[in-house]
Amino acid sequence: MLEAITTGFSETTLAYDLQRAHSADIWFIRARYFFWGTVSTIIGFLFGHALPAFGINIYKELWEGFIYTWHHLIG
């Protein structure tokens, strides 16, 4: 149901279309994959670079959480 909303077709229609697909159809599926992959990667990088502006340091938080867990489980 979700893939029908987000991509415009469901898994069963995709499987049927891939069985009968022409090379142009495959090219458009691949182009859509690369386009949305590129867009999501750029948005992810922009989001990651915007976090420090709000005072969020993911690496520091992960490291402190790891050290906290290490000291309470082992040390």
C-alpha positions in Angstrom: 0.0 0.0 0.0 2.8 2.4 0.9 4.7 1.8 -2.3 1.6 2.4 -4.3 1.3 5.9 -2.7 5.0 6.8 -2.9 6.0 5.4 -6.3 2.7 5.1 -8.1 2.6 1.3 -8.4 2.5 -1.7 -6.2 4.9 -4.6 -5.9 2.8 -7.0 -8.0 2.4 -4.5 -10.8 6.2 -3.9 -10.7 6.9 -7.6 -11.0 4.5 -7.9 -13.9 6.0 -4.9 -15.6 9.5 -6.2 -15.2 8.6 -9.5 -16.8 7.2 -7.6 -19.9 9.5 -4.6 -19.7 11.3 -3.1 -22.7 14.7 -1.6 -22.4 13.2 1.9 -22.3 11.1 0.9 -19.3 14.1 -0.5 -17.5 16.0 2.7 -18.3 13.2 4.9 -16.7 13.1 2.7 -13.6 16.9 3.0 -13.2 16.8 6.7 -13.9 14.1 7.2 -11.2 16.2 5.1 -8.8 19.3 7.2 -9.4 17.4 10.5 -9.3 15.8 9.8 -5.9 19.0 8.3 -4.6 20.9 11.4 -5.5 18.2 13.7 -4.0 18.0 11.7 -0.8 21.8 11.7 -0.4 22.0 15.5 -0.9 19.2 16.1 1.6 20.9 13.8 4.1 24.2 15.6 3.8 22.5 19.0 4.1 20.6 17.8 7.2 23.8 16.4 8.7 25.7 19.6 8.1 22.8 21.7 9.6 22.7 19.8 12.9 25.8 21.5 14.4 24.1 24.9 13.9 21.5 23.8 16.4 24.1 22.5 18.9 23.7 18.8 18.0 27.0 16.8 17.8 26.1 13.2 16.8 29.6 11.8 17.1 30.2 13.3 20.5 26.8 11.9 21.7 27.5 8.5 20.3 31.0 8.4 21.9 29.8 9.5 25.3 26.9 7.0 25.2 29.4 4.2 24.3 31.8 5.2 27.1 28.8 5.4 29.6 27.6 2.0 28.6 31.2 0.5 28.7 31.8 1.8 32.2 28.5 0.6 33.5 28.6 -2.9 31.9 32.3 -3.7 32.2 34.2 -1.2 34.2 
